[in-house]
């Protein structure tokens, strides 16, 4: 579960960089920045789900 969220988070900036190839410099930078923020959110969500449902079950 934790590894899935880590891999998904790592894929977000890569996909955003490929998707924003034909755009201008500021638009591309904004998409990559948004993807990096989404990556961090995905990692935090994965840590939270792992902690709540697998570590703190008792």
C-alpha positions as CSV (number, residue, x, y, z in Angstrom):
1,X,0.0,0.0,0.0
2,X,2.7,2.4,1.0
3,X,4.8,1.5,-2.1
4,X,1.8,2.1,-4.4
5,X,1.4,5.7,-3.1
6,X,5.2,6.3,-3.4
7,X,5.2,5.1,-7.0
8,X,2.1,7.0,-7.9
9,X,3.6,10.2,-6.4
10,X,6.8,9.7,-8.3
11,X,4.9,9.3,-11.6
12,X,2.9,12.5,-11.2
13,X,5.7,15.0,-12.0
14,X,7.0,12.8,-14.9
15,X,3.5,12.7,-16.5
16,X,3.0,16.4,-16.0
17,X,6.4,17.2,-17.5
18,X,5.6,15.1,-20.6
19,X,2.1,16.5,-20.9
20,X,3.3,20.1,-20.7
21,X,6.0,19.8,-23.4
22,X,4.3,22.0,-26.0
23,X,3.4,24.8,-23.6
24,X,5.2,28.0,-22.7
25,X,7.8,28.2,-20.0
26,X,5.6,29.6,-17.2
27,X,2.7,27.3,-18.0
28,X,5.0,24.3,-18.0
29,X,6.6,25.4,-14.7
30,X,3.2,25.8,-13.2
31,X,2.1,22.3,-14.2
32,X,5.3,20.7,-12.9
33,X,5.0,22.7,-9.6
34,X,1.4,21.6,-9.3
35,X,2.4,18.0,-9.9
36,X,5.1,18.2,-7.3
37,X,2.6,19.5,-4.7
38,X,0.3,16.7,-5.7
39,X,3.2,14.2,-5.3
40,X,3.7,15.4,-1.8
41,X,0.0,15.2,-1.1
42,X,0.0,11.6,-2.4
43,X,2.9,10.7,-0.2
44,X,1.3,12.2,2.9
45,X,-2.0,10.4,2.1
46,X,-0.2,7.1,1.6
47,X,1.6,7.6,5.0
48,X,-1.7,8.5,6.6
49,X,-3.5,5.4,5.2
50,X,-0.6,3.1,6.1
51,X,-0.5,4.5,9.6
52,X,-4.3,4.4,10.3
53,X,-5.1,1.0,8.7
54,X,-2.0,-1.0,9.1
55,X,0.0,0.3,12.1
56,X,-2.6,1.7,14.5
57,X,-5.2,-1.1,14.1
58,X,-5.3,-1.9,17.8
